[in-house]
Amino acid sequence: METYSLLREIAGSWGLLMLAAFFVGAVIWAFRPGSGASYRDTANIPFRNEDRPAAGREADE
């Protein structure tokens, strides 16, 4: 059997299975219980300096 044909056969069956398992694992990881607090904290990073500009930055105006 040619090397290309063997690799193509592996990628067509086992590769698809591995990528599907990785996708399911990533979805389970993202929606696991208790992860919401860390995601909320990360989502609010842009709003942390709402009252004043970040330290060390001067206004361009």
ChimeraX attribute file (.defattr): number of C-alpha atoms within 10 A of each C-alpha:
attribute: neighborCount
match mode: 1-to-1
recipient: residues
	/A:1	5
	/A:2	7
	/A:3	8
	/A:4	9
	/A:5	10
	/A:6	11
	/A:7	11
	/A:8	12
	/A:9	12
	/A:10	12
	/A:11	13
	/A:12	11
	/A:13	10
	/A:14	11
	/A:15	14
	/A:16	12
	/A:17	12
	/A:18	12
	/A:19	11
	/A:20	12
	/A:21	12
	/A:22	12
	/A:23	12
	/A:24	12
	/A:25	11
	/A:26	12
	/A:27	11
	/A:28	11
	/A:29	11
	/A:30	12
	/A:31	10
	/A:32	10
	/A:33	9
	/A:34	8
	/A:35	11
	/A:36	12
	/A:37	10
	/A:38	9
	/A:39	11
	/A:40	10
	/A:41	10
	/A:42	10
	/A:43	10
	/A:44	9
	/A:45	9
	/A:46	8
	/A:47	8
	/A:48	11
	/A:49	10
	/A:50	8
	/A:51	7
	/A:52	7
	/A:53	11
	/A:54	10
	/A:55	7
	/A:56	5
	/A:57	7
	/A:58	8
	/A:59	5
	/A:60	4
	/A:61	3
